[in-house]
Amino acid sequence: MPSVDDVLEQVGEFGWFQKQAFLNLCLTSVAFAPIYVGIVFLGFTPDHRCRSPGVAELSQRCGWSLAEELNYTVPGLGPAGQAFPRQCRRYEVDWNQSTLGCVDPLAGLAANSSHLPLGPCQYGWVYDTPGSSIVTEFNLVCEAAWKVDLFQSCVNVGFFVGSMGIGYIADRYVWSEALPLGHHPHQCRLGRPDGSWMAGYTLITEFVGLGYRKTVAILYQTAFSVGLVLLSGLAYAVPHWRSLQLAVSLPIFLLLLCYWFVPESPRWLLSQKRNTQAIKIMDRIAQKNGKLPPADLKMLSLEEEVVTERLSPSFLDLFRTQNLRKYTFILMYLWFTSSVLYQGLIMHVGATGGSLYLDFLYSALVEFPAAFVILLIIDRFGRLYLLAGSNLLAGAACFFMIFISHDLHWLSIVAACIGRMGITIVFQMVCLVSAELYPTFIRNLGVMVCSSLCDLGGVVAPFLVFRLTEVWRGLPLVLFAALGLVAGGMSLLLPETKGVALPETIEEVERLGRKAKPRDNMIYLQVKMPEPAGL
């Protein structure tokens, strides 16, 4: 009896049908990127100082430059180099009084400006930026700065809810209907399209043949990198956060069209005993690719004989056997550390000075050579060594950044880009390995559950970066380095999936750790024909 992979070999492993589905799903990946890391620009904190009534009028009357205004009116910027918290405190001075002169206006009030009383920024802040962000509109600075971290964490909580819910729906009920589900406009911040992105990733790897699986998986994620590059340009062109939020959200509605262009996964339909629908889709693939369907298409089945009842996914299935349990826990940790390092490096670059737009663009561009590196060496070294080595590279880059002087910002950016390239490779590899380790009937659920730890990593990443940076600038990097190095060692505990067909049952997953040739672990359903009577 033919399997899905057998039929794909005859009707086209990456024909016109797969290319069309791949293009549609790549649009999902591009649109998701600005939403995933958009907080870098939406929550940007520019240089700021306390607003003091009368300062602007005095500065205009005296003809001060901005540097002179800051020198005379903002604590901590005087010639003596006092270390006052200039962004969160102001001089308790009435700047409207007519006795203030234009040259050292505070000289008549105190012998030294450090002796003047300081007070809170009760009149708000002045921000040195031509645009706006959530921070500038709601004054999320100083004592309220933690609310920006909370905002990003809430976004990732929405990702987490979306991953868990859509993953279960995609495996339990209808596969492709999970794609538009994650983009419902009323979901707002709770239930963002992270689940749909992962559903698309798993779906495209099931539509193509074995020889194209890694290529489409990597290119699907490269489309995410395209979205990052577009975001940097869009954020520069649209500096106001409300307009930027609208610009990155509107394309999501176009993804609803995927429902009509991307059908169900034949593998999933077979696992649900919906063979008739699976056969119709395979026949449609053959027609789109200009090939004749095989004569035995109506006998299409899973690659291993399974129970005759419908396979219903359950969270317990991810922990049902010893090996599956081990793989799930390792993948959870890898997803968590990938998110912490990926988002952490992006936020750390933004929090340590420099040009936000250029630094973001540079770090986004290094994701393209990361995809090239994977395509170049994955067949030579396999999944595991590449996954482990990239984790070690990212961890080592973070460790190196600890010792870089703050004055050598360019060197810090170079190290951050190297770490970003390493963790990008990790992200692409852990996505691929996750999709290759789980059997069909729980593949989407397994990937979603494991990737939900990525969302939890995103919940804690803002607090790790911004709050730990206040203690010591290098403290977040120490944590990132430790997480990356441990992840590199744990990666080697997974089985190699290079050249192995996608598992259809839990029994096939259990055999993945054995040294075997590709596809020699397939057991096809054999039907014993009754012997003719009288013989």
N, C-alpha and C positions, 0 to 999 in steps of 0.2 A: 504494500500500500504506500503511495507517495506521501511524503511530508511536505510542509510548506517550502523548505529549502530545496527539495527535489523539484517542485513545480517552478520555483523562481529560476532555477538553472535553465529551464526550458522556455519560460515566457519572458525572461529578462530580469537580471538581478538589479539593474539600475537603468531601466528604460524610461520612456517618456512619462509614464505614470508616476514612477518614483521621483523623477526630477521635478514634476509639477508639485507633488506633495512636499518635497524637500524645500522648494522655493517658498511655498505658503508657510511652512513651519519656521523657516529662517526669518521671515518677517516678524513672527512672534518673538524670536530671540532678539532681533534688533530693537523692537519696541520695548522689551522688558528691561534692557540695560539702563536707560535713564531713570526708570522707576526704582531700580534696585539700589543705585548709588547716587540718586539725584539729591539726597540730603547734603552732599558735599557743597552744592551750590545753593540749594534752597535754605540751608541752615548756616551759610557762611557768616563768620564773625569778623567784620572788618575792624580796623583800628578805630578806637572810640575814646571819648573823654566825657566827663560830666558837663552837662549844660548849665551854664551860670548866667542868669539874667543880667544884661548890661554889657557882657563881654563883647558880643558882636558889634554893638554900637560904639564901644570904646575903641575897638580894633579899627573900625572904619574911620573914626574921627582922627586917630593917630596915624593911619596909613600903614599899619603893621602888616608884615607878611605872615603867612601861616606859621612859619617857624618862630617868629618873634611872639606871636600871640600865644603859642604853646609855651614858650620859654617864660613869659611873664605871668600867665594865668593858670597853668596846670601844675599841680604838685609833682615833684620828682624830676622836673626838667630844667631846674635852675643850674647855674654855672658850678655850684658846689657838688652837683651830682647826687642830690638826696634820693634815697630809695623809697619814696612814698608810693603807695598803690594808686598811681595817677589815674587809672581807668575807673576806679570805683570810689574815689574820694575827691572832694572839691574844697577850695579855700572858703571859709565862712567869711566872705567879704562882700560888701555891697558895692558892686561894680558900677552902679548908677550914680554914685556920689561925685560931685563936680571937683573935689579936691585931688582926685587921682591924676597923676601926670602921665605923659606918654613914654618917659624914660624911667624904667624900673618903678612902675606905679605902686608897688607894695613897700617901697623904701620908707615912706612916711608912716606906715602902719606898724612895722616891726623892724628891729635891727637886722634880723635874718628871717627870710620867708619860712624857714623850717619851724619858727616859733609861732606861726599863725595857726589858729585852730582849724581842724579839718572836719568836714561833715559828709553825710551820704549824698548821693546824687538824687536829691528830691525833685529836681526839675527835669529829670530825664538825661539823655545822652546825645552827643553829637557824633555822627558816624562819618568817617572819611571814605565814602563810596559813592559813585554816581548812581548806583541802582538801589535795590532793596533786597532784604531777605527776611525770613521768619524772625531772625534775631533782631534786626533793626526795627521791624514793625511792632513787635511785642516786647522789646527791650529785654531779651533773654541773655543778659550779661551779668557779671558780678555774682550776686547771691542767687540769681535766677538762671545761671548758665547751665545748671544740671537739667533744666527742662528741655534743652536741645537734645541732650543724650536720651532723655525719656521719650522724646518725639520719635527719634530714630529707632529706639527699642520697640515702641508701639507699632511702627511699620513692620518690623521683623516679627512681632507677635502675629500680625495679620498674615505675613508669609507663612508662619508656622501653622496657623489655623487652616489656611488655604491648602497647604501641602498635605496635611493629615486628611482633611475632608475630601479634596479632589482625588487624592490617591486611592482612598477607599471606594469612592463612587466609580472611578475609572475602572477598577478591577471588579467591583461587585455588580455594577449595572451596565453602563454603556461607556465604551472606550472613548470615542471621539467626542461625545457630548461633554466630556470633562474639559475640553479645550475652551469653548466659549464660556463655560461656567465660571472659570476663574477671572473673567473680565467683565462681570456684571457691574454696571455703573453704580448701583446702590451699595456695593460692597465697600466703596471708599477706601479707608485705610485698613479696615479689618477684612482680611481675606484677599490680599493682593494677588497678582497673577503668577506667583512663583509656582503654584501647583500646575498651572497650565504650561509653563515653560518646561517643567520636568515631564509632564505628560507628552508634550510634543517631542522631547528628546527620546523617550522610550519608544514612542510610536514610530518614528522614522527609522530607528535601528531594527524594528521588526518588519518593516516593509521591504528592506533591501536584502540582497544575498550576503553570504558570509564574507566574500571578498571586498565588499564595499562598506561593511558595517563601521569599521573604525574611521574611514574617510568621512562619511556623512556625519558621524558623531562629532568629530573634531571641527568640521566646517560649520556645523550647527552652532557650536560654541564660539567659533570665530565670528559668526554673525553678531553675537553678543558684543564682541570687541568693536565691531563696526558701530554699534549703538553707542559705545563709550566715546569713540572719537567724535561722532556726531553730537553727542551731548556737550562736549567741551566747546565746540563751535556755537552750538545753539545757546548755551549759557552765556557766552561772551556777547552774542548778538541780542539776547533778551535778558538784560540784567535785573529785571524786576521779578520777584519770586512768584507772584500770582500768575503773571503771563507765562512764565517758564513752566509752572505746574500745569497750566492748561495746554501748553504746546506738547508736553511729553505724555499727557493723558489722552488726548484726542485720538492718536493712532490706535489706541487699544480697541476702540469701537470697530475699527476695520477688521480686527482679528475675528470678529464674529462670523466673517465670511468663510473661515476655515471649516465651519460646520458643514458647508455644502461641497467643499472641495477635497476634504480629507475623510475617507471612510473609516470604518472600524478596522481594527487589527485582525487579520484572519487567524493568527495564532491564538489571540484571546477568545475569538468566537469558537474555535475548536475546543479550547479548555472549558468553555461553557456549554459544550454539546450542541452548539448552534451551527452544525456542519453545513446546512443548506445555504445559510448566509455567507459562510466562509468560502464556499465553492463559487457563489455568485461574484464575490469580490475578486477572487483569483481569476475568474473568467473575464472580469472587467479589466484587470491588470493586463491580461494577455491581449485583449482587444486594443487597449491604449498603446501598448508596446508594439503592435503590428505583428503579433505572433499567434500561432494556433495553440489553443490549450491542449495539454496532453490528453490522450484518450482515456486514461484512468483517473481524470481529475475528480470524478464523482466519488472516488474511493479515498479522497483526501482525509488524512488523520494526523494526529500528533505523532511525534517520532518515537514514542514509547507507549505501549499499551497501558492505559490507565483505567481506573474504575469507571463503570458505565454511567454513574450518576454525575451530575453537573458538579464541577469543582468550584466551591464557593470560598473566596479568600477570607482569611481571618488573621488578625494580628498575631495570634498564637502560632500560625504557620511559620512566621519568621524566626521562631525559637524552637521549632518542633524537634529538630535533630541536633546532635552535638556540633557537627560542622556548620550547619546553617546558623546555629546560635552564635558560634565564634565569628563567622563572617559578618553577621549583623552588627555585633558589638564593635568590631574593628572598623567597619564602614561608618558606623555612627561617629566614632572618634575622629576618623579622617575627614568626614564632612564638617564636623564641629571646628577642628583646627584649621581647615581650609578657609572657612568663613572668617574666623577670627584674624588670621594672617592677611587674607585678601582685603577685607574691609579695614582692618587695622592699619595696614600699610598705606592705603588711600587716605584715611583720616589723619594718620601721623604726618604725611607729607603736607596736608593742608593746615595742620596745626603748628608747623615749625617754620613758617615764613616762606618767602619767595613768591613767585607769581602763581596764583592758584590755577589759572586757566592753562598756562604752559606746563606746569608740573603735572597736572592731571593728564594733559595731552601726551606728554612724554611717557608717562607710566602706562597709558592706554596703548600706545603704539608698540610697546615691547610685547604685547600679547600676540601680535602677528608672527614674529619670529618664534614664539613659543609653539604655535600651531605647526610651523614649518619643521621645527626640531622633532616634534612628535611624529609627523608623517615620515620624516627621514630615518628615524632610528627605531621606531616602535616594532617593526618586523624583525629587526636584528636582535634587539635586546628583550623584547617582550614587554608586557604591561608592568610587572612587579618591579623590575630594576629601575625602570623609568619613573614609576610612582615614588619609590623609596628615594632615589637619587634627587628628584626634584624637591621633595620635602626637606632633605638635608641641605640642598642649595638655599632654599628659602630661609631655613633656620640659621644657616651660617651667615647669610647676608644681614639678617637682623642682628646677629651677634656682633658683626663687624661694625654696624652703624652705631653701636653703643660708644665706640671709642673715637668717632669722628667729631672733630671740633665743630662748634656751632658756626664758626666763621667759614668753614669749608662746605657751604650749602650745596655746591655743585657735586661734591664727592658723595654727600649724603643722598642726593637725588640719584646718582649713578648706582649706589648700593641698593637704594629702594627699588629702582627699576629692575635690577638683577633679582632681588627677592620677589618682585611682582611677577617677573617672567617665570621663576620657579614655582610660585604658588598657582600661577595660571595653568602651567602644565599639570600640577597636582589636581586642580579642579577638573580639567578635561579628562584626566585619567581616571579619577575616582567616579566621575559620571559614567564613563565607559565600562569600568569594571563592575560597578553596581548593576548596570543593565545586563551584564553578561553572567552574573552570578546567581540571579534569582530565576526560578522557573516561570513559565509564561503566566500561569493563573494568579501568581502573586508578584509578578515582576514590577508592575506599576506601584503596587502597594509597598513593596520592599524599598524601591527607589525613593518613594515619597517619604516613608518613615525615616529612612536614613538621612535624606536631604533635609528633613525637618530640623535635624541637629544643626544644619547650616544656618537655619533661621534663628535658633537659640544662640548660636555663635554671634549672629548679628545683633541680638538683643544685648549681649554683654560687651561687645566690641567698643561701642561709644564710651561707656563708662571706663573700660580698661585704658583707652587711649587718653581721653581728656582729663579724667580724674587722676590717673596715675602720673600723667605728665606734670600735674601741679605739684606732686611730691618730688619727682625727679624725672627729667626729660628722657632718660634712658630706661626707666623702669618698664614701660610697656614693651620695649624691644627685648629685654631680658626674658619676659614671659613668652613673647612670640618665638624667640629662639628655642626655648625649652620645648614648647608645643611642637614646633617643626621637627626638631631632632628626634623626639619620641615617636612622632608619626612616621618618620622614615624607617625606624626599626619595626614598628607594628605592621607596616605595609608588606613586609617580607613573610608574614604569617598567612597571607591570602594565597589561594591557588592561582597558578598561571592559566589565563583563558585565551592565550594567543592561538588562533586557528581552530578553536573549539566551537561547534555549533551551539546556538542558544539552547540552554536546557529547557525542557518542557515540563519536567516533574521534579519533585524533591529528590527522588532516587538518583536522578542524573546529577543533581547538584552534589550529592554525597560522593559521587565518583569523580568529581572534578579534580580532587587532590591527587589522584592516581596518575602515574606517568603513562599516558596513552596517546595514541595518534588521534588526530582530529576525526571525529565522527565514528571512532570504533566503539564508542559507548552507546551507540544507538541500537535500540531493540525495536524491531518493527513488529506490528501486529500480524500474527500468523493465524490463518483460518484453516482448520483441518476439514477437508472436504470428505463427506461420507463415501465409503466405498460402494461401488455398484452392487446391487443385490445379486446373489447367486455366485459371487466370486469367493 
